[in-house]
């Protein structure tokens, strides 16, 4: 019988970290939450990384990035087009609800 992942096992895994450099040369580290392909384009959802789990905010800002390729290789752009952001955001919202077993009552504070 194959081993099943338990919540405890998931908590023990190391986060998938991504360090990017902004336009000013400042490095920022993000934790990759999910990656998926939507309409032929790859996207990733990330949050700013905190080494101390106690300092994580429940309302941490989820950042959606588009993954593209050019002659220099792979690159990432923050999704800032409102229409694309809504479309991609809905897909990630559904995926993350399923991944973390979140229902509407938890989000509404009921």
Rosetta silent file (secondary structure, phi, psi, omega in degrees, C-alpha in Angstrom):
SEQUENCE: XXXXXXXXXXXXXXXXXXXXXXXXXXXXXXXXXXXXXXXXXXXXXXXXXXXXXXXXXXXXXXXXXXXXXXXXXXXXXXXXXXXXXXXXXXXXXXXXXXXXXXXXXXXXXX
SCORE:     score description
SCORE:     0.000 S_00000001
   1 L     0.000  134.103 -179.412    0.000    0.000    0.000 S_00000001
   2 L   -73.816  144.762  176.847    1.361    3.440   -0.937 S_00000001
   3 L   -69.965  138.402  175.679    1.985    5.933    1.811 S_00000001
   4 L   -99.686  147.302  176.634   -0.517    8.784    1.946 S_00000001
   5 L   -75.286  131.020  176.026    0.508   12.314    2.786 S_00000001
   6 L  -105.623  160.260  176.882   -0.760   13.417    6.162 S_00000001
   7 H   -54.448  -35.959  179.749   -1.048   17.041    7.349 S_00000001
   8 H   -64.892  -39.100  179.472    1.896   16.366    9.666 S_00000001
   9 H   -66.159  -39.193  179.390    4.033   15.203    6.740 S_00000001
  10 H   -64.638  -37.854 -179.972    3.145   18.320    4.759 S_00000001
  11 H   -66.819  -27.784 -176.878    4.152   20.540    7.682 S_00000001
  12 H   -82.174  -14.570 -178.380    7.549   18.822    7.844 S_00000001
  13 L   -75.234  148.876  178.542    8.447   19.482    4.217 S_00000001
  14 L   -73.519  142.819  178.345   10.720   22.378    3.393 S_00000001
  15 L   -68.439  151.719  176.444    9.025   25.298    1.640 S_00000001
  16 L   -86.456  105.798 -173.858    9.679   25.823   -2.065 S_00000001
  17 E  -101.494  147.827  179.733   11.544   29.156   -2.053 S_00000001
  18 E  -135.461  122.383  177.894   12.185   31.539   -4.915 S_00000001
  19 E  -107.337  124.024 -178.908   14.548   34.522   -4.637 S_00000001
  20 E  -120.799  155.242  177.128   14.041   37.305   -7.169 S_00000001
  21 E  -110.273  129.178  179.773   15.795   40.607   -7.721 S_00000001
  22 L   -83.265 -176.773 -176.647   13.670   43.706   -8.297 S_00000001
  23 L   -60.597  -26.627 -178.377   14.446   46.665  -10.577 S_00000001
  24 L   -90.527    3.355  179.745   16.502   48.295   -7.800 S_00000001
  25 L    84.946    5.833  179.449   18.677   45.203   -7.266 S_00000001
  26 L   -82.950  130.305  178.408   16.984   44.290   -3.971 S_00000001
  27 E   -85.365  136.725  177.314   16.554   40.541   -3.428 S_00000001
  28 E  -128.978  136.298  179.910   13.171   39.306   -2.214 S_00000001
  29 E  -107.763  134.994 -178.918   12.407   35.720   -1.208 S_00000001
  30 E  -125.540  152.267  171.790    8.997   34.179   -1.807 S_00000001
  31 E   -99.087  125.509  179.311    7.404   30.872   -0.923 S_00000001
  32 E   -78.665  121.442 -178.993    5.828   29.185   -3.933 S_00000001
  33 E   -92.401  -41.175 -177.137    2.304   28.102   -2.993 S_00000001
  34 E  -161.294  153.380  175.411    1.092   26.700   -6.325 S_00000001
  35 E  -136.351  135.203  177.927    1.945   26.580  -10.039 S_00000001
  36 E  -152.189  165.059  176.047   -0.524   25.854  -12.833 S_00000001
  37 E  -107.273  131.517  179.877   -1.109   26.384  -16.545 S_00000001
  38 E  -129.660  121.075  179.091   -4.090   28.479  -17.626 S_00000001
  39 L    50.399   42.664  175.751   -4.960   28.912  -21.311 S_00000001
  40 L    81.981    0.895  178.777   -1.463   27.860  -22.379 S_00000001
  41 E  -117.193  136.689  178.438    0.370   30.197  -19.985 S_00000001
  42 E   -87.810  138.526  178.910    2.092   29.073  -16.772 S_00000001
  43 E  -131.348  155.260  173.540    1.381   30.996  -13.574 S_00000001
  44 E  -135.015  146.952  175.154    2.579   30.726   -9.993 S_00000001
  45 E  -107.573  127.060 -178.362    1.116   31.938   -6.722 S_00000001
  46 E  -131.981  160.030  171.277    3.674   33.100   -4.143 S_00000001
  47 E  -130.244  151.379  175.158    3.729   34.828   -0.757 S_00000001
  48 E   -57.452  134.004 -175.841    6.575   36.777    0.837 S_00000001
  49 L   -81.276  136.882  174.081    8.679   34.256    2.782 S_00000001
  50 L  -123.795  123.636  179.906    9.006   34.447    6.567 S_00000001
  51 L   -64.619  -36.276 -177.754   11.563   32.170    8.258 S_00000001
  52 L   -91.830  110.532 -179.122    9.637   32.234   11.514 S_00000001
  53 H   -56.975  -27.079  179.494    6.248   30.503   11.042 S_00000001
  54 H   -66.719  -24.956 -177.460    4.918   32.490   14.010 S_00000001
  55 H   -88.488   -2.781  177.751    5.391   35.717   12.055 S_00000001
  56 L   -66.648  138.216  177.228    3.268   34.548    9.132 S_00000001
  57 L   -95.657  141.191  176.797    0.121   36.547    8.687 S_00000001
  58 L   -63.929  -30.177 -178.285   -3.151   34.784    7.966 S_00000001
  59 L  -102.084   36.406  179.543   -3.895   37.517    5.458 S_00000001
  60 L   -57.384  142.222 -177.629   -0.506   37.370    3.724 S_00000001
  61 L   -72.268  121.253  176.587   -0.582   38.957    0.299 S_00000001
  62 E   -86.148  126.215 -179.287   -0.799   36.367   -2.471 S_00000001
  63 E  -110.198  129.382  179.453    1.172   37.474   -5.518 S_00000001
  64 E  -101.922  129.380 -177.993    0.360   36.004   -8.927 S_00000001
  65 E  -123.864  141.726  175.747    3.204   35.728  -11.422 S_00000001
  66 E   -94.141  134.161  179.598    3.234   34.834  -15.103 S_00000001
  67 E  -104.779  122.711 -179.927    6.059   32.511  -16.179 S_00000001
  68 E  -128.353  173.717  175.909    7.428   33.131  -19.649 S_00000001
  69 E  -132.638  148.384  173.591   10.458   32.232  -21.717 S_00000001
  70 E  -141.982 -167.760 -178.043   12.679   34.225  -24.024 S_00000001
  71 L   -60.849  -25.971 -179.299   16.126   33.823  -25.586 S_00000001
  72 L   -88.505   -4.583 -179.626   17.717   34.203  -22.137 S_00000001
  73 E   117.980 -149.771 -175.685   15.564   31.482  -20.548 S_00000001
  74 E   -87.337  143.916  176.644   12.700   31.585  -18.107 S_00000001
  75 E  -141.158  164.459  179.444   11.440   34.814  -16.518 S_00000001
  76 E  -128.278  138.551  175.321    8.591   35.870  -14.232 S_00000001
  77 E  -124.305  140.859  173.501    6.321   38.916  -14.384 S_00000001
  78 E   -71.786  134.187  177.759    3.836   40.016  -11.755 S_00000001
  79 L   -74.799  115.977 -179.259    0.311   39.843  -13.183 S_00000001
  80 L  -124.827   -5.260  174.464   -0.941   43.431  -13.054 S_00000001
  81 L   -73.089  124.061 -173.687   -3.558   43.536  -15.825 S_00000001
  82 H   -56.434  -45.053 -178.283   -6.915   43.714  -13.998 S_00000001
  83 H   -64.786  -46.293  178.813   -8.764   41.344  -16.344 S_00000001
  84 H   -64.714  -40.122  179.864   -5.971   38.754  -16.328 S_00000001
  85 H   -61.716  -43.381  178.182   -5.576   39.122  -12.555 S_00000001
  86 H   -65.003  -45.051 -178.293   -9.272   38.389  -11.951 S_00000001
  87 H   -63.438  -49.504 -178.439   -9.299   35.418  -14.333 S_00000001
  88 H   -70.590  -38.232  179.239   -6.112   33.846  -12.965 S_00000001
  89 H   -59.958  -38.911  178.654   -6.992   34.769   -9.379 S_00000001
  90 H   -63.969  -40.538  179.223  -10.267   32.832   -9.587 S_00000001
  91 H   -63.491  -47.609  179.882   -8.440   29.714  -10.763 S_00000001
  92 H   -66.023  -36.395  178.193   -5.904   29.919   -7.933 S_00000001
  93 H   -58.985  -45.787  178.727   -8.655   30.665   -5.405 S_00000001
  94 H   -64.191  -43.666 -179.030  -10.437   27.429   -6.360 S_00000001
  95 H   -64.220  -43.481 -177.926   -7.188   25.432   -6.353 S_00000001
  96 H   -71.000  -34.374  175.163   -6.065   26.783   -2.968 S_00000001
  97 H   -59.733  -44.160  179.958   -9.499   26.200   -1.414 S_00000001
  98 H   -69.710  -42.237 -177.114   -9.244   22.549   -2.459 S_00000001
  99 H   -63.471  -40.547 -176.325   -5.565   22.245   -1.504 S_00000001
 100 L  -105.452   10.300  176.883   -6.047   23.666    1.998 S_00000001
 101 L    52.596   55.170 -179.617   -9.631   22.400    2.486 S_00000001
 102 L  -102.681  133.114  173.911  -11.118   25.898    2.938 S_00000001
 103 L  -113.447  167.142 -175.181  -14.860   26.444    2.764 S_00000001
 104 H   -59.291  -34.400 -177.432  -16.799   29.709    2.389 S_00000001
 105 H   -64.943  -31.344  177.890  -17.887   29.799    6.039 S_00000001
 106 H   -68.888  -34.963 -179.269  -14.235   29.982    7.160 S_00000001
 107 H   -76.704  -31.854 -178.580  -13.637   32.976    4.909 S_00000001
 108 H   -82.715   -6.660  179.737  -16.816   34.772    5.981 S_00000001
 109 L    76.183   20.301 -179.501  -15.964   34.409    9.669 S_00000001
 110 L   -79.565    0.000    0.000  -19.129   32.432   10.407 S_00000001
